[in-house]
Amino acid sequence: MFTGFDCFFVDGIFRIECLFPAHLFAHTIHPFFLLFFKFWILIIFEITQSRTSITAVFTIGGDGKIIDREGTSYAKGLRDIIQLEGIDENFWSRFSGALDVGFNLAKTNNNRQLTISGYLNYASETWNTKFDYNTLYTEQDNTERIERKTMSLVAQHYIKEWYVGGSASYLQSSEQGILNRITPALGMGRYLIGTPKLFWIAGIGVTYNIEDFVDQQLNKKSTELQLLTQFEMFNFEDFSFSTKVAAYPSLSEKGRFRTDYNLVMKYDLPLDFYIKAEFTLNYDNQPAIQGNFTDYIFFSGFGWEL
C-alpha cells in the first residue's frame, strides 16, 4: 500500500508518482492502480516507471471531474481521493496475508498455551474477499485440554458508498460447550467514514445459525438478524487499530441474543514483521452450559505479513 505520493497537475493532466525504496522496487510491479475515494474506487492505469517510481496519469475535465484513459468521466474530483494502492493484473499477485504465533509456558501445573492466527485476502476492482483463522490450545496437568477455534470467510461487492455480500463463520468453544457453530449470512452495508486514516462501516443482514453442542440434545438451528459495525484506524506511522462488533437478536428463538466482539492493535516492524495484540469476546444469553454466558481470548504474538 502506498500512503505517500506526489501529485502534479499541468494543462489538465494529473500525474501521481509513487516513490519506492530502490531495493524493493525490483519486486514491486503494479500494472495499474486503484484510487480509493471516500466511498468509491476508480481504476487508473500505470503508463511509466523508473528505477524508483511509478507514475499514473489521467485527465481532469473542465468540470473538475476525473476522466480515465478510455474517456469515461466520473462524478469524483481530486479532493475525494483518500488513498492510492497498487494492484496487479496477475491473479495470484492480488492476494495478501499474514500469520502470527504466540506461546506461553508456566511452571504452575505445567501450563502450556499455543495461539495461531492469520488471514488471507484477495482484492479486485470491485470485490474484496477475506479469510480469517484464529485458534487457541491450552493444556495443563490434571485437566482436560481446552480448545477454541474461529474461522470466517467474507466476500463484499462495492457499489459506490454501499456494499453487498455474504459471509460464513465457524466457532468451536470448550468454555461454552460448543462443538461446532456454523453461521452463513447475507447482508448489505454502507460506508459512513472514509479518510486516509479512518474507516467506518455499518451493516445489516440475516444469518442461519447451525449449532452442535457437547450435549447433543441441545443441537439446534435458528435464524437471526445481524447488526454490525466496524471501525479502523491506519496510516498512523506504523500503528493500526481495528474493532468490530456484531449483534445477533434471534428471529426464531424467543429472547435469545448473541454478540461477537473483536479488537486488534498492530505495530509494524521492519521487513514486513509485526507485533499484535488481539481480544475476542463471544456472548450468548442462552448458553448450552448454564452460567457460561461469555467466552473470550486475549492474544499477543509476533507475525509476518505478505
Sequence and secondary structure as in RCSB ss.txt:
>XXXX:A:sequence
MFTGFDCFFVDGIFRIECLFPAHLFAHTIHPFFLLFFKFWILIIFEITQSRTSITAVFTIGGDGKIIDREGTSYA
KGLRDIIQLEGIDENFWSRFSGALDVGFNLAKTNNNRQLTISGYLNYASETWNTKFDYNTLYTEQDNTERIERKT
MSLVAQHYIKEWYVGGSASYLQSSEQGILNRITPALGMGRYLIGTPKLFWIAGIGVTYNIEDFVDQQLNKKSTEL
QLLTQFEMFNFEDFSFSTKVAAYPSLSEKGRFRTDYNLVMKYDLPLDFYIKAEFTLNYDNQPAIQGNFTDYIFFS
GFGWEL
>XXXX:A:secstr
 B   EEEEETTEEEEEEE  HHHHTT   SEEEEEESS EEEEEEEEE SSEEEEEEEE TTS EE TT  EES
  GGGEEEEEEE SSSGGGEEEEEEEEEEEETGGGEEEEEEEEEEEEE SSEEEEEEEEEEEEE TTS  EEEEE
EEEEEEEEETTEEEEEEEEEEEETTTTEEEEEEEEEEEEEEEEE SSEEEEEEEEEEEEEEEESSGGG EEEEEE
EEEEEEEEEEETTEEEEEEEEEEEBSSSTT EEEEEEEEEEEE GGGEEEEEEEEEEEESS SSTT  EEEEEEE
EEEEE 
